[in-house]
């Protein structure tokens, strides 16, 4: 047993080896580290050092949104940085928010891992003069200056109905493949879709809402069942990324490919194959790159004192145009984004 | 259960040396030296590091790890392991949140949460000592079981409404200093655990069990009882860490502190405790936790990303274990002729 072989020489050697390795690593890293804060290089008095704090690193969705943020920050001459925990935990995020506050960044763009747990850290940052924008996932409204909302329920419901109506010629039977029966978001969207169908698409008949429980296999099986139960079915809407990709996988190898339309909410990486081979014509989501881009411009407007985050404040966001702050300090990105064969190649998330 | 055949050539000249020399060259002091070096280097080269607020954030961040590392050290010295600690902390967090939400005063809810933690530890202890299952297997199981219960109780929702007084206390500092109040609790517990481990019969029993449970049994040590008590303590302190975390972040959630068990075990091993049992000191463990925490804090302030920080701490852990083993091997080679006489 090596561990029980005590010896003074060995221990002294171990002590030295350990100490040296720690020191080397610490100096090495410290020397290469850069300071993001420090007075916002370049643009007058405003500290335009803006750091993105996504839920975690190595997440393609946030890689896309943060790249959008970086593009915007380069446009207006600020300093971009990205810091986040390796895992999507609130305490990990708090450590980074505290650090960034100490470093004196001008603004933070945060996607919250927990609406309450990171509140104190964000408020300490704001007390120290840091402007806080949340995007994608909001905190409690009193903990940030502005929330960039990716889409409204109405917008999400409407685009899916519009897409299916367009794809099936505005008439015939459709069904919805949802997540779980008590999924709050999905249920709200389904109610809005039903209202939209009744009001604007009287020739479309919604025959059934089935639940794939956001499980790939269940969603796959429910798709098969739907197609067998309703031979006249012309389209399926799946307002969940798990559901739409499972349904597309079923359709791809079935006799219904190209005959039954499928749309809903999906991500380009999951849907690429199905769009390229024609199983799916178009689906919707928001554009995370635009979301990050807008968050960066909102942070800039806050830092420069152009807006304070109250309802009615207006600011300009580069190529996206002009925006107005709504109730509860929320800024809406806009209509959801439609992905199709022409544009899906531009996205990687 | 370790099967250490006492080497016939083993000498005890280490122990013949004066105390100050033994302390100076121990594995624990290597960690202390490394900690001090990191602090010095970071203070000089990392901007904003040498400020009181760094210390406040650092201690608040590592408080749950410091707490759970105390019983974990004792458990690992007996040659066992408890992987369920983070799940117990989450279960306590959810218990506290659910009961407080349903109208129970926070103090009482916290007490119930502590009892739940001790019970969870007792379940581990029962399966390990009475049923006789290996702790690795048992606590992998309860890691999933307790986490499942915690997530099941609250679902994806969170309880965020807690009594202001306790929320403020959890984040408060001692007087005008930069040191968080929770350090008092940690210090008191650390002293108690250190005394129990290093200065009592019970503590000597813990080391004896780690070296050889069989030999310990025949020396009159109540092996199973000792282990059972340690697992209950582990559950209890994990629950305390869960309560602190809940109040600090005002958030009781089923997925709180996921993965914390690995941070705790890494720090304990870095602090010089042998994973095979029988060897270790509480002071080294505390230094180990502080070392990992300080290094992380310095690297974050130097704008190093979290993936790199993980690589650095992981490499250090490996380096510390390897350096010990390699040097032991070299020493063995060198001194081999003597042993063969």
Interface residues (C-beta under 8 A of the other chain):
Chain A: X1 X2 X3 X4 X5 X6 X7 X8 X9 X10 X11 X12 X13 X14 X15 X16 X17 X18 X19 X21 X22 X23 X25 X26 X27 X29 X30 X31 X32 X33 X34 X35 X36 X57 X58 X81 X82 X83 X84 X85 X86 X87 X89 X90 X91 X92 X94 X95 X96 X98 X99 X102 X103 X114 X115 X116 X117 X118 X119 X120
Chain B: X4 X7 X10 X14 X17 X21 X25 X26 X27 X29 X30 X31 X33 X34 X37 X38 X41 X42 X45 X46 X47 X48 X51 X53 X54 X57 X61 X158 X160 X171 X211 X245 X249 X250 X251 X253 X257 X258 X259 X274 X276 X278 X279 X291 X295 X296 X297 X298 X299 X300 X301 X302 X303 X304 X305 X306 X307 X308 X310 X312 X315 X316 X319 X320 X323 X324 X325 X327 X328 X329 X330 X331 X332 X335
